[in-house]
Amino acid sequence: MVYEEAHSYLPKGGSNQYVQGYATSAVRRICKEGRKYGIGALIVSQRPSDLDTSILSQCGTFITLRLSSSDDQSIIRSSIPDNSSNLAETLPSLRTGEAIIVGEAIKIPSRVLIPLMKPRPDSSDAVPSLEWAKTEIENPEFAKAVTNWRKQKV
């Protein structure tokens, strides 16, 4: 089972009763008991320090990309054996595609290079100065804009 952006619905402490009550308890149970039924969990998060600690403690392997927050780094640092602690120091400076893998899935904690997808997704931000310099608007929908403007309530 894959839980993408897990920090959003599996929060540490659970500020929202419904999220904490339903999602977190279900995922906790899957993480604790799923192995005996052949079910594994992949918890994906950009903020491991914001995850429920019970769920995080069930993770046997960490694949960690670049982390700049000291709170997030400390979570990973605690899972790295003492003799490999210098790996944790590289967390904020990992390049795109580099990762540190620690845990049951690998014999020795390692810094690895993960092959990048080709073609790469276009996830770059727009350059405002170039967008503002455009003089023409392609397919302007003035009627729709005026209608939406008039529907607004004051």
Stockholm file with secondary structure:
# STOCKHOLM 1.0

chainA/1-154         MVYEEAHSYLPKGGSNQYVQGYATSAVRRICKEGRKYGIGALIVSQRPSDLDTSILSQCGTFITLRLSSSDDQSIIRSSIPDNSSNLAETLPSLRTGEAIIVGEAIKIPSRVLIPLMKPRPDSSDAVPSLEWAKTEIENPEFAKAVTNWRKQKV
#=GR chainA/1-154 SS CEETTGGGTSBSSCSSHHIIIIIIHHHHHHHHHGGGGTCCCEECCSCGGGBCHHHHHTCCEEEECCCCCHHHHHHHHTTSCGGGGGGGGGGGGCCTTEEEEEETTCSSCEEEECCCCSSCCCCCCCCHHHHHHCCCCSSCCHHHHHHHHHHCCC
#=GC SS_cons         CEETTGGGTSBSSCSSHHIIIIIIHHHHHHHHHGGGGTCCCEECCSCGGGBCHHHHHTCCEEEECCCCCHHHHHHHHTTSCGGGGGGGGGGGGCCTTEEEEEETTCSSCEEEECCCCSSCCCCCCCCHHHHHHCCCCSSCCHHHHHHHHHHCCC
//
